[in-house]
Amino acid sequence: MKSILILRRLLVIIVVFIIPENLIKSQNQNITDMVNNIHWLGQAAVKINAAGKVIYIDPYKLKKEDQADIVLITHGHNDHLSLSDIRKIITGESIIVAPVDCHAKLQDLDVAEIKTISPGQSLTLDNILVSAVPAYNVIKTNFHPKGNKWVGYVLTVDGVKIYHAGDTERIPEMKNFSCDIAMLPLGQTYTMNSVKEAADAAIDVKAKIAIPIHYGLYEGTDEDAEEFKRLLKDKVDVIIKPVE
């Protein structure tokens, strides 16, 4: 009887400690794998290979043609909605997702479907959950007004949540959602007001890993990326991606 009780206690220890630890390790590996599948293409342009799909966000100044399954547009500014770049990657099977006021610019493209989305809305494309979150300026409101209902995206892919902030300052809504990987703008002319603000935003969204974007072309520098990493030391892991 005593040996049975000991065995039961051991089983409880295994269930409570070992299995969750294995799950945590597995999830951390999924996040690491996802980071490796994220490619920064300059400005806010990102390519993600995940769940058997090729996903582009805000393609701009692309160096080569490709075949995208999903194209996500955060707003209508030319460095985020670039028709010439979108045409380099779409096929007749591609799906484009964009804010409502972008539809008119996109409607003549030869794709499978154009879906519109607003902050707070979500849709599922195959096994990828696409959630739109607000993206706007609090101080520099003439650049990205809240009323335009432009967006950032939180993608849930293979159990990993990936946040692309779009063009935004640090906004209160960032505390209302979480992600594993956050891609945040470092440019301080049109988006964040300082590198520290971008670092604080990474903490707001409870990111495990942060990737700086939207710098080095029109605004922001490599030194800003290093400062971003320094500010988040021991808080959030920062991966500085080279432009591909």
N, C-alpha and C positions, 0 to 999 in steps of 0.2 A: 504493500500500500504506500509506504514511504517513497519507494522508487517511482511509483506512478505520479505522486505529487511533484517530485523533483522534475520528472519528464515534462509534466504540464507547465511548470514554471519556465523550463528551458524553451518550450514552444512559444510561450508568451513573449519571452525575450527576443526570440527569432522574429516573431511577427511584428513586435513593436519597434525594434531597433534595426534589425538586419534588412528586412524587406524595404522599409522607407529609405534607408541609406542607399540601397541598390537603385531605387526609383530616382532618388536625387542624382546619383551618379549618371544614370541613363539620361535624365533630363538635361543635365549639364553638358553631356556629350552631344545631345541634339542641338543645344544652343551653339556650341562650338562649331559643329558641322554647318549650321546655318550661317554663322558669321563667315565661314570660308566660301559660302555660296553667294555672298553678297558682293557685288562689284560696283565700285563707285566710278562713274564715267565723267565726273566733273560737274560743277554747279550742283543742282539737286538731282541730277540724273543717276538712277540706280538700276542695275539689273540683278534680279534674283533668280537663281535656279533652284526650284523646290517643288516637291510633290509631283515631279515629272513635268512641270510647267516652266515656261520662260516668262518671267514677269518683268515688265519695265515700268518705272515710275518717272514721270517728267523727262522723257528722253530729249537730249539737247546736245548739239554738236557731236553727234555720234561719228565714230571713226570708220565704222563698217556696217554693212547691212546684216540683218538677222531675221529670225521668224519668231515673233512674240505671240504667246497664247493670250496674255492679258496685258493691257496697257492702262495704267492708272495716271490720271492727270489731277494735280492738286488745285490749279487755278489757271486763268486765261492769259497770264503774262507770257510774252514771247519766249522767255528762257525756260518756261515750264510747259507751255502748249506750243510746240514747234511743229507745224504741219510737215515741213520738209523732213524732219527727223522721224516723225511718226510714220511717214510713208516708207522710210527705209526698213521698217521692222514689221509692218502689218502684212497679214495675208487675209484671204477670204474667210479664214476660220478665227481670226483674232476678235477679242472682245475688248472694247474700250469703256472705261468707267471714268466719269468726270462730273464736276458740279454742273448744275442746271444751266448756268449762263454760258457754259462752254459748248453746249450742244450745237448751236448754229454754226460754229467754226468747224465742227467735226462731221457734220451730217452727210457730206459728199464723199467721205472716205469709203472705200470698198472693203468693209469688214463684216463679220457675222452679226454683230450687234453693238449698239452704243447704249450704255446704261447711264442714267443720271443719278446722282446721289447728293445728299445734303448732310450736314453735321447731325450726328445722332442716328443715322440710318445705317443698316448693314445689309449685305447680300452675300450669298454663297455661290461661288463659281467652282463647279466640281466639288472638290473637298477643301477648298480654301475659303475661309471666312474673311470678308472684306468689310471693315467697319470704318465709317467716316467720323472723324473728330474735328472740332473747330480749329481753325488756323486764321489768326488775324493779328493786327497791331493794336496794342493798348495805347501807346504814345504816338507813334507815327501813323495815325489812322488814315492818312491820305493814300498810303501805299496798299494796304490790305485791310479795308474796312470790314468790321464784323458783319455788317448788313449784307455783304456780298455772298455770305454763306460758302466761302471757300473752305477747303478741307486739308487735313492731314489724314493719313490712313494707318490703321492698326490691322495687320494681316495675321491671322492665326493659321499657321502652316505646320503640319506634323507636330502639333502640340506646342509650338514656339510662337510667341507673340512678337511681331516686328512692327515698330512704329516709325513711320516716315512723317516728319512734322510739317512738311510743306514750308511755305513762307509764313512765319509767325514770330511774335514775341513770346515771352513766357506769359502764359495766360492762366487764369484760375482753374479752368477746366482740366488742366494737366494733372491735377491732384485726384481727378475722378476716375482715372483709368490707369492700368499698369501694363508693362511690357517686359520682355526679356532683353530685347535689343532696341535701342533708340538711335535713330539717325536725325541729328539736330543741326540746324543751320548756324554757322559761326559768323556769317557776314553781319556787320553792325550798322550798315547804312539802311537796309530795307527790312531786316528781320530782327534779330536780337539786338538789345542796346549795349550789351557788353558780353565778353566771353564768360564772365561769372554768371550772367543771367542764363546763358546756355547750359552751364554746369548745374545751376540750380534746377533748371527744367529737367535735366537727366535724373536728378534726385526726386523731383515731383512725380515723375512717371514710374518711379521705382525700377529703373532699368538695371539689369545686371551688367550689360555691356553697352557702351555708347560709342557711336561712330560719328565724327564730325563731318558735315557736308556743307555745301553752299559757301565755299570760300576759295580764294585763290584765283578767281577769274575777274570779277568786277569789284569785289570787296573781300576783306578778310585775308589773312596770311598764314603761311606755314607756322609762323611763331604763335599765332593765335591757337592753332591746333595743339601745339605743345603746352601752351598755357592751360587750355581746356583739360588736357591730361593731368597736368600738375594739380589743378584745383580739385580734381576728382580722385586723387590718389587715396587709396585705402577706403574709398566709398563706392566707386563704380569703375569697373575695368574699361579702359578706353583703348580702342583699336583705331589707329590712324591709317586709313587705307590710301594707297597710291591711286592716282587717276589712271584708269585703264583706257 
